[in-house]
Amino acid sequence: MDIDELFEVFDKPPSGPSQPQGGRATTPGDASRKRKAVGLSEVSAETANKAAKDVPAIPIGETSNDADISSAAEDVPMNEDDEEDKDDDEDDEGTNGDGNGVDKQNKRRKKDGEAEPVLTDTFQTAESREVAPASGFAPQKETESLVLQHNIQHQVALPPDLNYEYVPLSEHKRPAEPAREYPFELDPFQSMAISSIEREESVLVSAHTSAGKTVVAEYAIAQCFKRNQRVIYTSPIKALSNQKFRDFMGEFGDVGLMTGDITINPTASCLVMTTEILRSMLYRGSEIMREVAWVVFDEIHYMRDKSRGVVWEETIILLPDKVRYVFLSATIPNAFQFAEWIAKIHRQACHVVYTDFRPTPLQNYCFPAGGDGILLVVDERGVFKEKNFNTAMALVEQNKGADPADPNAKQNGRGKNKKINKGGGNESTSDIYKIIRMIMKKNFHPVIVFNFSKRECEMLALKISGMNFNNESEQALVTKVFENAIDTLSETDRELSQITHLLPLLRKGIGVHHSGLLPILKEIVEILFQENLIKVLFATETFSIGLNMPARTVVFTQVRKFDGVSMRPLTSSEYIQMSGRAGRRGLDDRGIVIMMVDDKLEPETAKAIVAGKQDRLNSAFHLGYNMILNLQRIETVSPEYMLERCFFQFQNAASVPAFEKELKALQHERDSTIIPDENTVKEYYKLRQLIEEYRKDMVLVMQHPNFCLPFLQPGRLVHIKTPGSGEDFGWGAVLSFSQRRAPKRGEDEVPPQESYCVDVALFISDSKSAQSIAPGFPLGEVAPGAVPWVDNANSSTASGSEDNGSGDNTSGNDKNSKTSKASKASKASNKKEDKDTNKEKSNMTDARVEIVPCLLSTIVAMSKLRIFMPDNVTKSAGKDRTGKVIREVQRRFPDGIPVLDPIENMKINDESFKKLIRKIELLEAKLLANPLHGSPILPELWEKYHHKAELGEKIKEKKKAIAQAHSIAQLDELKSRKTVLRRLGFINEDDVVQLKARVACQISSTEGHELLLSELLFNRFFNDLSPEVVASVMTCFLFDEKVEAPDLKEDLAKPLREIKSQAKIIAKVSQESKLDINEEEYVASLKWQLMETVLAWAKGASFADIW
């Protein structure tokens, strides 16, 4: 390794903060004029040539750490001055991200401030109702009735420029002939929402599942039919769209359906479609949009979905101002904020009707894994039963067992190695069998059993297949429905294992529903469940989204799910969404929810799930190439226009008042902190901070394998301290060291200081068991699952590793240091910790010695001393003897164990390192000359100034947060993405879309493959491929499952190589354009495992042959 590379950190000035370049594109001021032309015209070359050019960022000065040595002694470089508002302001300007300058930014802020919506007409009503005695698993007295309370809140967001006088909702007069009459009395929240629709004002209805929100949507549709207007109903999934199409057809007749699979009656007055279809219509400038008066967004809380939520925001922003909206949502705590956003971007009133009304009250139970019963943890009133919950958690812990010697532990549920038997083992003793049997005995069916694994859903269904819940007539009806449905399939397809295996389960009243089923089978299951011919349904999460298929009981077999990145607990919103399927309105007195909990679930996590509140509706807005290119085609709308009006930007701006309040409080506290002779204290503080930074650099060099490995002989005393958490393990003795495995392809490179592992005999607390040392994770490695091996209370730094400002750790007081300058600096860096270790000797009576693997990065000092290591050091007696020797060394050197001199002993003779040592010495000399050095009042002054300095940092952070909230979010990413598009030829230098871009606009990919597919098309990649191979290779862009598959044959391997080669080019261009993209991860996202299967199917093979 070149020595210059090792020390480049000392010779190069730190780079200044990255500056966003370019300015915000100017967009027309009249929003209504923008809306009118959405999707109807494209950017002309003349218009594009007039567009604003990128403006260079305002330069900000840089400070070098490599100032002249003499200069460092006279005028020590300090950190940012926390008390100078001028510096703070300059920092803020650097984060605005607007190349047009601060003046324009402030003008925009002022303009935005003038357009803030006003919340008014606020009122709340409390309703109560009496329900029958509980009929759940926790029965009440027969004569005891239950009174339930629920609230209804109303508020309306009005834009300041509303062009009519708003009339309070309480003064609204219903029309003599309403658009729709109902045979039942409307709930108060339904009446409020319908009144808003009658006034031609948008409304957001936030209520629980099955509360009756669909009634509001139906009224909006009926009103459109009465007034000969067109209405669009959108939903997040095709299954819900299909269901609503069937429902509305029976109600209104003139209804059409538009999904990615099918289009029926596209000229109908009421169009049911997925949100992606509506977005596509807006980008294309569909003529239908001119006639739309109302749009219903069902399940609007889906807008927070990370991958697809952006589609809702795009669609809402692009819709014309003249359109009115009905938003149907689960309960969300920030519903009023969403209404403000609608009022602001569309200049119209938007009502919020919020209720916690649940038609069928729920009882939430816990089933401790391995137990025999359930406990009520949340009752119908929403009261959390702490005692019952603690009992359930205690049972979970108890059922883990305590006899590790029991050879039958895994079978009978005893022993530490017990595996909770959710579905394995004897079916009559499995947890799921117990729960289903209990539910059926109480007649609480139908039941939906949620599991987040398709494979486990099928396994659990097979586990209870010995039970039969249907009588003979019901079995005959199931068979008839099933056979009629599959009659449309070919004879060979009817023999598919999935079809033949499902029918026996369905006949017994057991169903399975997940995305891996054939569409026709999913539809059969849905029909049978609605007809109560399925009593127990095992389903994944998708069954809970929107579909009107409630049950009496809901069971969670697990409350952890894989979200595409990692396994995590369910959020309270997800739990509420799925548990809301329990309880059928008008049929059940109670809905029953049972959560199976095991030892993998922390009690606090379980409590947060069952007793938590709904998550906020936070924006998931992110940029995509399809969005950017489509917006570039439209003359009066731009990507910057979208960024300015997205909910993400609105939420950022909404946080400003709270930030400003916090900022004032911090400034007041800082200004109220009076420190005598503050300038002297400040100078001392800055010197100490800078010395510590240089010392860290010095230790980093000493930890390099080239310099430290020759000294890591057995018995060498080393001081161990974790770099991340700062836990100080004190002095230990080296046993041996070894090189770690080199990173595999795709893994991150590790620095040299982490390339070796040293086994060290260290003191650890007796309170930590030997199992607490995580195998495979050496001390100092940042890795999931790594745990500290010493309690802070028992560590060598229990007295505090932070310097109190006494100055005792400087080389001037180091009695054991040699005359070498490097030795003074290195000893100084270790002196204080060494003294702290000696102070703690008396507190280490509960400590013992263990052999701990440590990275080189944890060694903060190496002693000149080596101790004798016994042959049996890995055994208890050898460890004890080693510990006694280490304690004796510490006793003999009360002022600090002598350490190796990096220059004289370790022979680090590079000029850059010597220069670093001189800097430390000069700064230490200046520190010693400070009047406060050694002063008895220094610790008190140090603490005060340290607190004031922290306040200054918080003030800086808060100001930057305010500046970022005002600036346009994601503007830098937009500029980088535009750079990619220019380099690949999708747009020219004037941002005018080219032919390639027009093609990419027609490709919508959740994985962002628009550019790759367009490049392949224009490179004539598909020209030489047969239609069958084209179908095969297209699966790379769609398939996302993790499955094993044999290597591809050459006829498919060759096109796959070409696809990956083009993907690498795009990834490289993206990286060069400063986009955060990992080339290997991007290429790996192209899943090829389905190519052979699809090729065989395309060539005529039956499903039975390839299944």
N, C-alpha and C positions, 0 to 999 in steps of 0.2 A: 504493500500500500504506500502510495506517495505521501511523504510527511506533510507536504503542503495541503493535501486534502484533509489531513487530520486537524490542522490548525486554521482552516479557512474561516472557521467561525469567529476567530479573533481578528483576522486581517480584513474582513469585509464589513462595511457599514451595514446596519440593518436596513432592509428595504422599507420604504415608507408605506403607509396604508394604501391598499389597492384602491384606485380611483375609478369610479364608473366614468365612461367616456360617452360623449355625445349628448344631445339634448332631447327633450321630449318633443315628439312630433306635434305640430300645431294642428288642432282639429277645429272644425267649425263650432261656433258657440251655441247655435240653436239646436238643442237636442231633438226637438220634434222634426226638424228638417232632416236630421241624420236618419231618424227612424223610417221616414217615408220611403227612402230609397234603398233600404236594406236588401241586399241581394239582387237588385234590379239593374245595376250598371257596374262596370269594372273601371279600374284606374286607367286613365289614358296616359300616354307618354308625356303629353304636355303638362298634365297635372302633376305627374310624378317628378318631372324636372324642376318644378317649382317647390317641391317638398324641402323641408329644412334639412340641411346637411349636419353631420355630426360635428359637434364643437369639442375641442380638446378640453380635458378636465383642468380645473384650476390647480396649478402646481402647489405642492406643499413641501416645505423644506424638510430635509433629512438631517439627522444628527448622527455623527459617526462615533463609535466607541473607541476608535483608534486616533483620538486626538494626540497631539504631542505630549510626551511624558511630563515635561516640565509644566506644560499647560495644565495637565491633569492635577499636578501638585498644587498649582496656584488657584485654579478654578475648576473644581471637581464637577464633571457633568452630572446634572441632576435629572430626576424623573420629571414628568409633567408637573407644572405648578398648579396645585389643586385650588389655589386661592385667586388665581387671576382669571377673571371672567373673559378677558380677551382671548386667552388660550382656549378656554372652553368653547367660545363662539367659533374660533377657527376650526376646532375639531368637529363641531357640528356641521359647518359648511362642507367639510370633507365627506360627510356621510349623506348629503342630500341626494346625490345621484342625479342631479339635474344640471347638465352642462350649460343651460341657458342662464345660470347665475342665480344668486340668492334673491335678487329683486323680483324676478319673475316667479320664483318659488313662493315668495311672500304674497305676491299678488294673487296667485292661485289659491293660497290658503285663505286669504281674505274673501275671495269669491266663493270658495266652498263654504266658508263660515256663514255667508249670507243666505245659503240655500239649505240650511239645516231644517229638517222637518220638525213639526211641533206635535207633541203628544197631548191629546185632550180627550174630553168626553169619557173620563175615567170613572168607572163605578164597579162595585162588586156586590154580589148577592150570595147569601148563604141559603142552601136548600137542605132539607132533611127528609128522610124517608124511613119508614118502619119496615123491616124485613122479618121473615119468619125465623123461628129458632134455628140455630145452626144444624145442618144435616151432614156436616163433614166428619172428619175423624176425631174432632174435639167437640162432642155433643154438649148442648146446654140443656137447662131444664125445659120441660115441655111448655111451661107457661111463660117462659122468658122470651120476649121479643128483643130485637136489636134495632136501635135507631142509628142510622148512618148519616153523617154530614158530608156535604161537598160544596165547593165554592165555584162560582162562575164570575170571571173577570172580563171586563170589556175596556178597550182603549182603542183610539183611532190615531193614526199618524197622518198629519196633513202637511202638504208642501206649502211653503210660504206664498207661492204664487198661484194658489188654487183659484180658479176663475169663477167660483160661485160661493155663496154663503152657506157654510156648513150648518146643518140642522141636527141637534143632538138626537141620538138614536131613540131616546125615550119619547121624543115628540113625533116619531115616525108614524104615519097613518097607513095601515095596510090597504091595498087596493080592494075595491069591491069584488072584483073577480080575480083572485090570485091565480098564478100560472099553474098551480098544482094543489089539490086538496089531498089530505091524508086521512085514512080511516082511524087514526089514533091521535091522541093529544101529543103535540110536539114538546120535547124537553125545552127548558128555557134557553139553553145555549143554541139549540137548533133554531128557535124563533129569532134570536138575535142575529144569527148568521144569515137567515133568509131575509130579514128586514134589510140588511146591508145590500144583498143582491137586488132586492126590489128597488133600492135607491141608485142602482147602477154604480155601486162602489165595491171595490175589491175587499176580500176578507180572507183572513187566515184562521182556520179552525184547528185548535190544538187540544186534542182529547185522547183518551185511552182507546186501545183497540176494542172494537165492538160497541163503542159508545153511541154510534149512530151518525157518524160524519157523512156517510154516503147520502143521507137524506138531503144534505145541503147541496151536494153535487147534482143530485137529481133535480132539485128545484132550479138551479142555474140552467140545466139543459132544457127543462120544461119552459122556462121563460124565453129562451132563445127560439124554441119551436113556436111559441105563441107570437113572437115578434118577427118571425121569418128571418132569424139570424143564424149564423153558423157558429158552432161550438166545438172545441177540441178537448178531449179527455186524454191525459197522458199518465202513464204509469211506469215504474222502473223495470218491470219484467214482462216478458211476453205472456206468461201464464196468467198474470193478473189482467192484462189487456184482453186476452181471449175470454176470460170469465166475465169481465165487464161488458164486452161486446154481446155475449149471450144474454146477460141480464137486461141491458138497454134495448136490445132488439125486442124483447118481450114487452117492454114498457113503452117505447117510443116508435119502433118500426123503422124509421128512416135513419139507420145507423150504419156506418162503415168501419172497416178495420184495416189498419196499416201497420204491419210489423215487418221485421226482416224476413219472415217466412212467407207471408201471404198478404195480398191486398184484396179487399172485398168492398165494393161500392164506394170508391174513393170520392165520389161527388155528393155523398150523403150530407145531411144537415148536421149530424153529429158524427164526428170522426174519433174513433178510439185508436190510439197509437202509443208506441214507446217514445220516450223523450228524445232518443237519438234520431228517430224519424222526423220529429218536429224540428229539431235543430237542422237537419239536412234540408228540410223544406225552406227554412229561413235563409240558409246560405245560397240556395238555388234561386231564391226570389219567386217562390211558387205563387201563382195567381190566387190560389185558395186563401192565402193569408190576407188578401185584401178584404175578404168577406167575413173574417173571424171577429166575433164580438167578445166572446168569453173563452178562456182557457182554464181548465181544471187540472191542477197538479196534485195527483194523489201521492201519498207517502213522500212529502216534500223533505222530511227529515233525512231522506236518502242522500240529500245534497252534501252531507258530510262524508260520504263514502270517498276514500282516497283515490280510487281509480276512476270511478264514473261520476262522482259528484260534480265535477267541473261542467259536465253536459247540462245540468240544470241551470247553472249560473250563466253559461253562454246563451241558452235559450231564453231565459228571463230577460237578459240584457238586450237581446236582439229583437224581441217582440215590440211591436209599435205601441206608442203611448195610449192610443185609443182603445186598446184591448183591456178588458177587465179580467180579474183573476179570482179563482177560488183555490186556496192552498189548504190541503188536508194533511195534517201531521199528527204524529204521536205527541205526547206532552213534551214540550221543550222549554227550558227555563228562560231562554232569551227570545221568546216569540215576538215581543214588542220591538226588539232591535231589528229583527227581520222585516217587520212592517215599516219601520223607519226607512230602511234601505229601499223598499219598493216605492214608498212615497217620494223619496229623493230622486231615484233614477227615472221614474215614469211620471212624476208630477201629478199624482192622483192620490186620493184618500185610500188608505188601507186599514180596515178594521182588524182587530184581534179579538177573537172570542176564545177564552181559555177556560177549561174546566178540568177538575180532577174527578169528575163523575165516572163511576164504573157501574154499568147496569147490573152486572153480576159480581158481587164482592168476592175477593179471593182470600183463601187461607193458604199460607206458605208453610210447608213442612220441611224438616231435614230428616234424611234417612242416613244414620251413621253406617258406613260400609262395614259389613260383617255383623250388623246388628239384627234385631228381630222386630223392631217397631219404628215409628216415626214420632217426631216431636214438633208441635206447632211453634214456629219462630216469629211469624208475622200474622196477626189476626186480621179480620175483615176491616177494622178501623185503621189499619196500617201501623198498629202499635207493635214495636219490636219486643219480643219476649226474651230478655237477656238471660234469665235463669234457664229456660229451656235450651237456648242456643249453647250456653256453656255446658249443659249436660250432654248435648249432642257431640260437642267437640271432645269432651272427656271420654265419651264412649268410643270415639274414633281412636283416641290415643290408647285406650284400654284394649281395644280389639287388635291393636298392633301386636300384642302378645309380649311375654317377658321370658319365655323359655327357649333360648337359642339351641338347646340340645335336643329339643323335641324333633324326631325325624319326620313326624307327620305334620310339621308346622304349616307347610304350604297347602296341605289338604284340609286340615281342620280349623285353620284360622288362628293358630297359636304360634308364637315364636317371632323373633325379630325379623326373620327372613320371610315372614308371611306375605303372600301376595293377595291383596284384597280380591275376593272372588266375585267380581261384578257379573261375570257371565260364564266363567270357566268352571271346570269340575263337575260334580254331580248337579244335574239341572234342578233337582228338588231343593238343593241348599244354596243355589246361586241367589245373589241379591235381587236381580231383575225378576227372577221367578217368584221370590217372596213378595215383591211389591205388586206385581201383576195379579197374583193370587189374592192379595189383600184388597186390591181395587175391585176385582170381580166379585169378591164376597160381599163388598159393601154396595155393589151395583153402581159404581162410579165410572162406568165406561160411557162413551168411547174415550180412549186415552191416547194422547200423542206422546211418544217417547223420543226426546231429542238427543241425538248424538252427532258429533261433528266429523265422523269418519264413515264413508260409504261402506267400507268393508265391515266395520263394527255393527252398523245398522243391520246388515244381512246376518251376521253371526248371532246377534241378540235375538233376531226373529227366529232363527233356527233353534235357539236355546229354549224357547217356550213352545216350539212346534208340537210338543206332546199334549198341549192343552187345546181344547176345541170350544169356541165361543159362539158358534152358529148352530141353529137347529137344522133339520133336514130340508125344510122349505127354503131357508135362507141359503143353504149350500147349493141347492138347485138353481136358485135365482142368480147367485154369483157365477156359477158355471155358464148359465145362459148369457149373461152380460159379457163375460170374458170371451166366450166362443164367437158371439156376434161381432165383437170388436176386432178379434184377430182374423176374422174371416176375410178381411181385405188383404191379408198377407199371403204370400206364396206358400205352397205346401212345405217347401224346405225351410222357409223362415219360421214357420210355426214350430219347427223342431229345435229352435235355438234353446240352449240350456236355460237362458234367462227366462224364457216364456214357460218352458215345461216345469221349472222349479218354482215359479211364482204361484201358479194356480193352486197347488195343494195348500199353500199357506193362506191364500185368499179364501178358500172354501172354509177354513177354520176361523176366519175372522181376523187374520193377522196380515198386515200389509207392510210394504217397504216403499219409501219414496225418497229418491235422491237423483242427482244430475246424471248418474251413470246408467240409469234405466233408459230403455228405449222410450221415445216420446209417447207411443201408443200405450205402453204399460203404465206410464205416469198418469195418463188421462184415465185409464181404467181404474187405477187406485183412487184417484180423486172422485170419480163418480161413485164408486162403491162406498167411500168414506162418507160422502154427502148423504147417501141413502141408508146410512147406519148399518151397512153390511160388513164393515170393517170395525172391529171393536178395539183393536190395538194396532196403532200405526207407528212404525219406527221411521223417523225422518231426520233429514239434515236441516240446517238453519233456513234454507231457501223456502221451505214450506210455510214459514212464519211471515213471509213478506206479502202482505196485502191480501192473499187468498182468503176468501170468506169461508173458512172451514174450521169453525171452533170445535172444541171437544169439552168434555166435562172435567177431565183431569189432564195435566201436563206433567211429565216426568223428565228431569235432566239426569242422564246417566253420568255426565261429566260437566264441569263448568270451566274447562280449559279448551282452547281452540288454537289451531294454527292459522295465523292471519297472512300467510305468504312470506313472512319473515321469521317469526319465532312462535313458540308456544306461549300463550298468555291467558290469564283468567278472562272470563267474560266481563264486559263492562256492565254496569247496572242498566244502561239503556238496552243492550242486547237481551239481558235477562227479562226486563219488563216487556220488550217486544214479543218474545217467545212465550212468556208466561201469560201474556194477554190472550192467548188462544184458549185458556181455560175458562169455562163458564159460558153456556149458551143462553143468550138473552131470551127470556120468556120460557125457558125449559128448565133451567137449573137455579136452585136457590143460592148455591155457592159454586165457585170454581176452585178446584184443588190443584195446588202446585207442590210437587215433591222434588227436592234437590238431594241427590245422592252425593255425600261428601266422604272423602278418604283422607289418609294421612298426608297426601301430597298438597293438600289445600291448607294454607295458613288460616287460622281462625279470623284474623282481621280482614283477610281477603274475602272470605266467605260472608262475613258480616257486611262488607262494603257492597257485595253483589245483591244480597237479598234485601238489605235495608237502605241501599243507596238511592240517589235521585237520578233522573234522566240527565244524560250528557247534554251540554250546550250544542246548539246548531252552529258549529264553526265551519268556516269556508274551507274547502279542499281544492281551491282554485290552483291550477298550474298550467303553464304554457305547453302547447303541443304544436307540431308542424302543420297539422291539418287546420287547426284554428288560425295560425298565423297566415298561411297561404290563402285561406278563404277570405280572411279580413283584408288582405292586400288586394284582392280582386275588387273589393267594393269601394267606390269612389269616396263616399262620405263617412266611412267607418274605417278605423285602423286598429292594429293590435294595441296601440297606446290608449285608444278609446276604451277598449275592453278592460285594460288594466286599471284605468281610472275609475271605472264604474262597477268593478267586481265587488262582491260581498267581502272578500278578503281585505281589500283596500278600505272599505267602509268600516270594518271592524277595527282595523288599525287606527283609523282616525278617531273612532269612538273611544279609544283608550286614552286619548290625549288629556281630557280633563282630570282623570284620576292620576295620570303621570305628573301633571302640573301641580296638583295638590301635594303629592308626595315630594316633588322637587322643592316646593316652598318649605315643607316641614324639615327636609334635610338641610336646606340653606340656613334656616333659622337655628337649627341645632348646631351647625358648624360655626355660625357667627356668634353664638352664645358661649362657645367654648373658649375661654380666655386662658392663655398660657403665658406666664412670665418669661420675658426675654425669648420670645418665640423664634426670632431669627436664628439665635444660637442653637436652640433645640432643633430647629428645622435643618440647619447645616449638619449637625451631628447625626440626625436621623437619615438624611440623604446619603451621607458618607457610609453609614453602616449598611444601608440597602445596596449601595453600589459594590461595596466590598463583598457582600454575600453573593452577588451575581457573579463577580469575578472568581470567587472561590469555587462556585459550582462548575465554572468552566475549567478551573484548574483540576478539580477532582475528576471531571469527565475525561481529561487526558490521562490522568494517572490510572483510570480504570481500563484503559485500552489494553487488549490482550498483549500487544507488543511490549508493553512496559510492566504489566503487573504479573503475568503468568510466571516469569522466572522466580518470583518471590513467594509463590503460593505453595511452599513446601509444607509437608505435614508438621503441625505444631505452630505454624505462624499465627500470631494473634491478629485478627482483623476486626474492625468496627463495622457492624451491619446496621443499615438504616434503609427502609424502603423508600424509594424516590417519590412514589405517588402519595401514599397516605402519611408519610413522615414518621411511621412507627419506628422507634429506636430499640433495637434488640441488644445494644451494648457490644461488649467484646466477646468474641468467640475464637475457637481454634480450628484451623484448617485441617481436614482429613485428606482430601484429594480434590481434583477437578477433572472435568471431561468436556469435550466439545459437544454441543447440541446438534440435533439433526438439522441439516440444511433445509430451508423452506422449499416446499414442493412448488411445482408450476402453478401459478395463480395465487399463491400465498404471498403475503407481504414480506418484504425483506426485513431482517432484524438488524439493528445497529451492532457494531462489534462488541459493545459492552454487554450485549445480551446473547452473544454467540457461545458463551461458555457457562457451565454450571459448576459451582463449588460446593462441596459438602462441608458444612461448618457445624461444630459442636456449640450450640447456643443455649442460653437459659430461656426456658419458656415457663409459663405459669402452670401450676398443677391443675388449675381449673379447666385447662384445655386438654382434651383426650388425645391420644395418639392418632385417632381417626380424623382429627381436625386438620392434620397436615394433608392437603389435597395432593394425591399422587399425580405426577405429570405436570404440576404447576409449581415451578421453583419460585422462591421468595423474590418478589420484585417484578414478576411477570403480570401484565394486565390481561387477565383472562376470565371469562365467565366461570363462576364456580370456585375461583380462588378465594380462600378465606384467611384472615390473619391468624397467626398461631400464638399470639400473645395478647392478653387483655391490656388495654391502655392503662388500667388502674395498677397493673403489676409490671408494666414495662419500665425500662431504665430511664424513661423520660417522664415519669409520672409527675415529677416536680415541675415539668414544663420545658419543652425543647425550644420554645420561642425565646429569643434573647430579651432580657429585661432592660437592656441598655446600660448595664453596669460597666461594661468595657473590660471585664476581666478576661475576655478571650483574646485579647490582642497580644502580639508577640512581645510587647514590652514587659508583660508579667509572666512570661513563659520561662520558668526556671530550667526546664529540661531541654529547651531548644539549643541547637548548636549554633555556631557562628554563621553557618550558611544562610543566605537570604531566603533561598527556597525552603529551607527547613523552618525558618520563622513563619513563613506564610502558611505552610502546610500544617505546622503544629498549631498555629492560631486557629485554623479551620476546625481542628479537632478538640481543642482545649476545653471549651465549655461543655460539650457533650460528655467528655471524659470525666469532668468534675461531677456532672449530674449523675453519671453512672456510679461514682464512688459514694455520692450522697444516698443513692438508693440501695446500697449494699445491704443495709439493715432491713430493707423491706422485701428482700428476695428470699426470705426463709421458706416461702411457699413455692419457689421455683425449682425446676429440675433441668437437667441437660438433655437435649434431644439432638439428633443429627438432622440438620435441615438443609435441603438444597437451596442455594442462593445464586442469583445472577451476579456477574461482575458489577453491574450497575448499583448493587446494594452495598458495595464495599466503599465506605467513605474514608477509611484510613487503614494503613497496614503498619503494624508495629515492627520495631527493630528486633523485638524479642520473639523467640520460639520456645515452646514448652515441649516437654517429653510427652509423647502420646502413647498410652498403654496399648498392648496388643489386643486387648478385649474392649476397645473403646466403644464398639457398637452394642456392648452388653451393659446391663444396669450398673455393675460394679465399676466398669471402665468409665462410664459416663460420670458417675459420682466423683471418681478420682480426678477426672479432667476438670470438673467444676470447681473442686477444692483448689486446684493449682491456679485456675484463672482468678479466683477470689484472692488468693495469696499475692498474685502479681499486682492486683488492684490495690491491695493493702500497702504494699511496699512502695507504690508510686502514687501517693495521695494527690499530687499536683498534676497527674496525667501520665499515661504510659508513653514512652518515647516512640516516635513514629519515624518511618523511613523518609529520608530527604529525597525529593523527586529528582533533584539535579545531581547531588553527590552520590546517593546510593542507587537510585533507579536510572541514572544516566540519561535523563530527558534533557538533551542539550540543544534542542531546536531554538533558534533565535526568537520565534514567535512566542514560545512558552516562557522564555526568559523575560521577554517584554511584558507578558502577563504578570509574572511574579513581581517585576519592578513596579507595575501599576498598583498591585495590592500593597506593596511595602510603602509606597509614597502616600497612598490613601490612608494606610494605618498610621503613618507618621502624622498626617494632618488630623486624624482622629484623636491621637494622643495629645496633640497640641490644643485641642478644643477645651475651653474652660470647664465644660461640664464633665469631662472624663474623670471618673473616680469620685464624682460628687455624690454625697449621700441622698440628694434630692433627685438625682437623675432617673431612678426607676419610676418615680411618680410622674415626672415630666415626660418621660418616654411613653408611658401608657396614655397620657392625655393626648400627646401629639399623634401617636399611632391611631388613636380613635378618630382624631380630627382628619388625619390623612385618609382613613377609610371612608369617612363621610365625603371627602372630596372626590374619591373614586366613584362612590355611589352617585354623587351629583353629576359627574361626567357621563356615567352610564345612563342616567335618567334623561339627561339632555339629548344624548344620542338616540335614545328610544323615542323621544318626542319628535326629533328631526326625521327619523325613519318612518314614524307613523304619518307624518305629513307628506313625505316623499312618495313617489310612485313605486310600489313594491314590484319586484321581479323585472325592473327595467333593464338591469345589467344582463340578465339571462336573455331577455328579448333581443338585445343587441348582439349577443353571442350567437344566438340561433339565426339571426339574420345574416351574420357573417358566414355561417355554415351554408345557408341557402345561396348566398352569392358565389361562394367558392365552388359549389356543386352545380351552378348554372340554373337554379330554380327561379331566381330573380336577378335582375341586372343591378348596376351600381345606383340606379335611380329607384330601386325597389319595385320595378314593374315586373309583374309575373310573366314568366316565359312558358313555353309549351309544356315543359316538364312539370311545372307547377300546376298547370290546369289538370294534368293527369293525376297528380298527387292529391288534389282537392277532392277527387272522387273516391279516394281510398281512405277509409276510416279504420284505424287500428288502435286498440287500447294499449298495445305494446309499443306504439310509435314506429311502426315499420313502413310508414308512407314513403319515406325517402328511399329506403332500400328497394322496395318493390318498383318504384318509379325508375330508379337507376337500372334495375334488371330489365325492365321493359325497353328502355331506350338503348341499352347495350345489346339488344336482340337476343337476350338470354333464352327466351321462350321459343324463338323461331325454330330451333333445331330439335325441340323436344316434342315427343308425341303427346296427344291429349291425356293419355293415361299417366305419363310421367309428370305432366303439368299439375294434374290433380294431386299427385303424390307429393311433389315438392311444396305445394301450397300449404300442406299440413305443418310445415316448419314455422309458419307465421300464426298458426291457430292453436296448436297443441301445447298444453302447459302442464300435463301430468308427469309425475316421476315414475317411469316404468323401465324395466330391463328389456333389452331387445338385442338380437344378434347384430353383428357388423353388417353394414350395407354391402350389397353387390356393386360392382363397378358402374353399372348403368345408372345407379342412383347416387353412388358415392361421388362421381364426377360433378354432377350439377350441385350437390351439397357443398363441395369444395369451392365452387365458383360463388355460391351464395355467401359463404363465410368469408371469402376473399373480399367481396364487395362490402360486406359488413365491417370488416377491419378498416377499409378505406374511410368509410363514413365515421367510424369511431375515432380514427386518427385525426380527421379534419375537425371533428367536434372537440377533441382535446386541444388541438392547436388554436381553436377559437375560444378557449377558456371555459368550456363546458365541463362539468363534473361527470365524466363518464368513464367506466372501466371497460376497456376493450374486451377482455376475456369474458367478463360477465355479460356484455352485450352479445357477443358471439354465442355464448352458452345458452342464451335465451331462445335461440333457434332450435327447437326440439325436433329431432329427426326420427324419433322412435316409432312413429306411426306411418312412416313412408311406405314400408314394405306392405303393410296391411291395406292401405288405401290403393296402392298400385294393383294388388291382387283383385280388390273389389272393382276397380275401374276396368279391369280386363275381363270382368264377367263372373268372377267367383262369387258364390253365394255367401250370405252371412254365416251359414253353418260351417262353411269351409274355412273361413278366416277367423271365426270367433275364438 
